[in-house]
Amino acid sequence: MPNRYSGVNAVPHQAQTFYDRTLLERLLPLLVFLKYGQKKPIPKNEGATGNWRRFTSLQPATTPLVEGVTPSGDKVVVEAVTATVKGYGNYTYLTDLLDMAGIDPVATETTELMGENAAETLDIVVRDVVAAGSYVYYAGNGFQDTRESIIVSRTDVTENDILDGTTIRRARRIMARNNVKHISGAGAYIAFIHPDASFDITGDPAWVNANQYAGSQKIFDHELGKLHGIRFIETTMAPIFAGDGIDVYGTIVIGANAYGVPDIAGSSKPRTIIKSLGSAGTGDPLDQRSSIGWKAYLATVRLDELCILRIEHAVSA
């Protein structure tokens, strides 16, 4: 059969490597939420569920020892946290006429488009789990805590309740009060923030731009800067909710080991899948269709509710 789709029809190893690289070049810069999950590698043929162990903190042993008397000791409580991966993917058809009449390198551009689609899909899958917790601080209204009968909701957020330095300081206090550890390598907590919201805090007098950090401090991808012990990662994937007649934005602050992402033998990294003209056999009897797509397997689990604080707020016009 003639090779009428050069570089894709036969899909030699070199071509497949090229298209995988093209997809990843467009995918990796767009991933934000997926990058900061605690990875849990799962070997191939060892199941599809990632398992974490969560240890309950022990109470301080402040009672003095009595000479010759063995104390009663304490009990370690271990809670299992699991997440089972699911498959995600997308594809598009390319026609033989497009191949013959097209001027631009359609296969490469389509692969780039698939990279963007994969990145957006996977980051939303992770984000929706990370943003779904009940540990929330509502700007201008307070912290929801059923233990103390403090009940506020998204509908209490008004257009005047924008994100500001005071709210950030309170968020940091909540995290520190719960003994949440800093993100490894950051020396601080990290927050995912929408560009509409970052507009409101970058003008704060205490704001420090990332390019003004002292020394050789590592700057993370998409990092804008820091304020009151929290470093901000800007992403349009930060959630936006429907409030009482306004959009309510979610800025999500995390500490170490906040959420996990199981990965079966590297399958959370999308793979490019190319089907050449004629590969469908009798399903494509006139060799009219080829396809380019991607597939990945992914899951997300919240490992510690106290390590994920969602701030809900409005943004200025």
Secondary structure, DSSP 4 states (H G I P E B T S, - for coil): ----STTTSS--HHHHHHHHHHHHHHHGGG--TGGGSEEEEE-TTS-SEEEEEEEPPPPP--SPPPTT---------EEEEEEE-EEEEEEEEEEHHHHHH--S-HHHHHHHHHHHHHHHHHHHHHHHHHTT-S-EEETTTEE-BGGGTB---GGG--TT-B--HHHHHHHHHHHHHTTPPPBTTTTBEEEEE-HHHHHHHTTSTT-EEGGG-STT----TTEEEEETTEEEEE-TTS-EEE-SSSEEEEEEEE-TT-EEEEEETTTTS-EEEEE-TTTTGGGSTT--EEEEEEEEEE--EES-GGGEEEEEEB---
